[in-house]
């Protein structure tokens, strides 16, 4: 199998390259993201391998079909980058990695929570200038506080274990509650009203886009801490920026954002014009934003490579495609 690998970075080559040789696959690593303008690079390959910020709308799906691509491999859990209806129409299976070290993602969420609560980012800025004044760096003790978890899949469950370890009380919301978890499930309005910390772990789809909007934020406690290591489109960024500036949040930790496909995974420091809403968030001391790195651990990368290549193997062998998105 020949795989056209898009949006390549050094860590992808390190994790996929040696393993692909063991599988007997040939990978062409392209620096470019998969977009309508770059889809032609897949010519001569059997599969594409794309990531969260690649663009695979109907136009690209049809291009890839015409180029002879037989399967679309996603090295991620999210699948909103692909027009699934077009893929089905073209007979192109879409295979994803539904779980890759959920502990890694949840641990990064915990790191963001601790940073915005205890203001370690501000403390670091001071101490690098030999300023050891701690005035204004106060946080809250999380023990005994209530954490609201939106989405109780694998990553949400890991986050729950992390927060229970801090002595927090847990309430949860999920469109499909899991009775085996022994959680107190509540509706969203109650979760917003009771939670001192809210951490969201949902897939992005039409029903969840902008689920955290102006109305949802208004229902939250004043002084709430909000964490998002899921998908940027779950949150209305402008409504979030307005609320942060109005003093609604104690802190906001984000590893994702709505405009990330324009900026993330690249050095954009030389850009003169930047998204104004994203800049409003980044310039506020209550907000910590990282560049979609929650997955970036040795263990997660190894798992992403192994599952992706096993997905390709199952396709070639005509086996059940357990990780197909339908």
N, C-alpha and C positions, 0 to 999 in steps of 0.2 A: 504493500500500500504506500502511495505517495501522499503526503499530507502537506497542505499549504498552511503554514502557521503564521498568523497575523499578530501585530502589536507585540513584537518580540522585545524582551528585555533580557539582561544577562541572567537573571534568576530563572527565567523560563528555559533558556538554553541549558543551564546547569541541571535542571530537574528533568527535562524531557529528552535532551539529546542522548545521554548514555542509555536510558531505558528504551528509547525507540530502537536503538541498535540491537538490544536484546530481543525485542519483538520482531526484528527484521523489517522495520518500517523505515522509509526514507522521508525525512522532514526537511522542507525548505523554510527557513526562518526569514520572514519578512518584517522589517521594522515598521512598515505602514500598518495603520489600522485597516480593518476590512470595511470598506465603504463603497458606494456606487462607483467612485472614481478609481478604486484599487482592485475591484473584484476580478478584473482581467488577469491579475497576477496568478490566480488559481489555475490558469490553463495548464493542462498536462498533469494535473493532480487528481486523486480519487476522493479526497476529503479536504475540508477546511477545518481549522481549529481556531476558534475565536474566543474573546474574553468579554467582560461586561460592557466595555465602552465601544466595542465594534458595532457597526451598523449593518443589520441584515434585514432590511425591509423587503417587500415583495419584489421590487426592482432588482435587488441583489440576488435574491433567491432564484429568480428566473435566469439571471446572468449565469449563476453558478451551474444551474441545471444545463444550460446550453453549452457550457464549457466542459461538461462531462463529470462534474462533481456528483458523487453518489450518496454522501452522508455528511451532515453538518455536526461537527464535534464542538461542544462547548466545554471549556475547562473551568467551569464555574457552576454555581447552583442556579443563579438567575437566568431566565430565558426570555425576558421582555425585549431583548435586542433583536429577536428573530420574529418575522411574520410567520406564525405557525400555520395559518390558513394557506399561505402561499407555499410553504414547505410541504404541506400535505397534498396540495394540488399537484406539485411537481414530483411527488413520491420520494422526497428526501427526508429520511429520518433525522430527528434532532435529538442528539444524545448529550446529556449533561452530567455533571458531578453533583449529585444531590447533597452529599455531606463530605466535607473534608476538614478534619480536625475542628469540629465546632468549638472545642475548648479554646483554640487559638483566637477565634473571632470573639468569643465571649470575654476572654481575658483582656483583649484590647478594649472592649467596652468597659470593663472594670477599670482599666488604666485611665480611660477618659473620665470616668466618673470620679475617681480619686483626684485627678488633676484639677477638674473644674471646682470640686468641692473644697479641696485644701489649697487651691491656687498655686500649685507647684510651678506652673508656667511663669507666673508673675514673680515668684520667689527666685526662680532660676535667673530671670532677667536682672533682678536686683543684685544677686550675689556675684554675677559675672562682672558687675561694675563695682564690686567690693562694698555694696550697700546691704547691710544686714539688719536694717529696720524691718520689723515684721508687722507693723501697724497696717491694718487693712487686709491682712492675709487670713483672717478668721474663716473657719468652715463650720460644719455641723458634725456631730457624732452620728454615724449612720446606724449604730446599734439601737434597736427598738423602733426605728423609723419604718415606714411602709413603702415597699417598692411595688410598683405596678408594671407587670410584664405583659406586653401586647404581642402575642404570638408565642405559642409554647411548643414549637418544634424542637429540633435538636439543639440549635444555638440558644433558643430561649430557655430550654431546660438547663443548659450549662450555666447561663447567666443566673438562673434561679439558685443553683448550687453555690455559685460564687457569693451571691448576696446573702443567702442563708448563713454562709460561713462568717459573714460580718455581723450576724445577729439581727438581720432585718426581717420584718414580717412581710410575707408575700401575698399579693392578690394578682389575679391574672385574667386576661381576656383572650379568647380565641374563637374564631368563627366555628371551629370544630373542637370543642373542649375534649380533653383526654381524661376520662374518669379514672384512669389507672395512675395518674400522677399525684392524687391526693391533694390537689390545689383548691384554693377558694377562688372559683371563677365568678366574676361579676360582669355587669355590662360596662360599656365604655364610659358612660357618664359617671358611674360610681367609681370606676378606676381613676378617672381624672380628678374627682373630688377628694379622694382619700389618699392619693399617692404623694409621698415626699420626693420620690425618684420614679421616673417613668423611662423604661427602656423598651424600644420597639424592635421586633424581630419578625417582620412579615415579608412575604414576597410582594413585588410590585406588579400590579395588574390593574385593569380599569377600575375595579371595585375598591382598590386600596390607594389609588393615586390621590394625593393631597388629603388623606384621611386626617392628618394633623394640619388643620386649617385654622382660620381665625376663630370659628365657633368652638372647635375642640380646645384650643388654647385658653379661651375665656372660661371654660369649665374646670381648668386645672387650678390647683392651689397656687396662691401667690408664693413665690420663693421655691417653686419646684425645680428639680434638676432633670433635664431631658437628655437622653442618650440615644443616638442612632448609629448603629453599625450595620444596618440592613441595606436600604436603598434610598437614594436622595429624593426620588419622586414621591415618597410617602409623605413628604412634608412640603407645605406651601412656604417656600423660602421667604417670600416677601412678608407674609403674615408672621413668620418666626422672627424676622429681623425687626419688624414693628414692635412685637411683644418684648423682645430682648431690650430694645432701646427704651421701652416704657417701664422697665424694671420688673417684668412679670417673673423672670427666671432667676434663680440663684446661680445657675450655670447651665451651659449647653455643651455637650461633647458630641462631635460628629466625625465619622470616618467617611462619610458620603455626602454628596450634595447634588442638587438638581442639575447644575451646569458642569458637572465633573467631566463629561465627555469632551469638553472644550479645553480642559486644563490638566486633569489628573494623569499621572504616570509620566509626565514630561516636565522639564524645567521651563516654566513660563515666566521667569523673573524679568525677562527683558521686554515683556509686553507693555506697551504704553497704555492701552485701553483694556480694562478688566471689567468683568460683570459687576455692576454697581451694587446689586443685592448681596452677592457673595462678599464684596469688599466691606459692606456694612457689618456683616457678621464677623469677618476676620478682624476688623478693627475694634471690636468690642472686647474688653478684657474678660467678660463673662463667658466667652465662647472659645473653645479649643477645637480646631479642625485639623484632622490628619488626612493624608491623601489616599484613602482607600487601601490601607495597609494592614487591616485587621487579619487578613488571611496569610500575611507574609511571615510564616515560620517554616523552618526546615521540614517539620512534620506535615504541614498542610501542603506544601509544594510537592512533596513526595507522593502524597495521597492523590492530589489532583492529577499528576502525571500518570500514576498507576491506573486510576479509574478511567481516565480519558482513553488511554491506550487499550485497556480491557474492553471498553465500549466499542472501539474500532475492531478489536478481535472478534467480539460477539457478532458484529455486523458481517464481517467477512465469512464467519463460519455458519451464518444463517441461524444463529441461536436466538433465544428470547432476548429482546432488548429491554432489560429491566430498568434502564435509566432513560428510556425514551420519553420525551415530552409530547403529550398528545392533547 
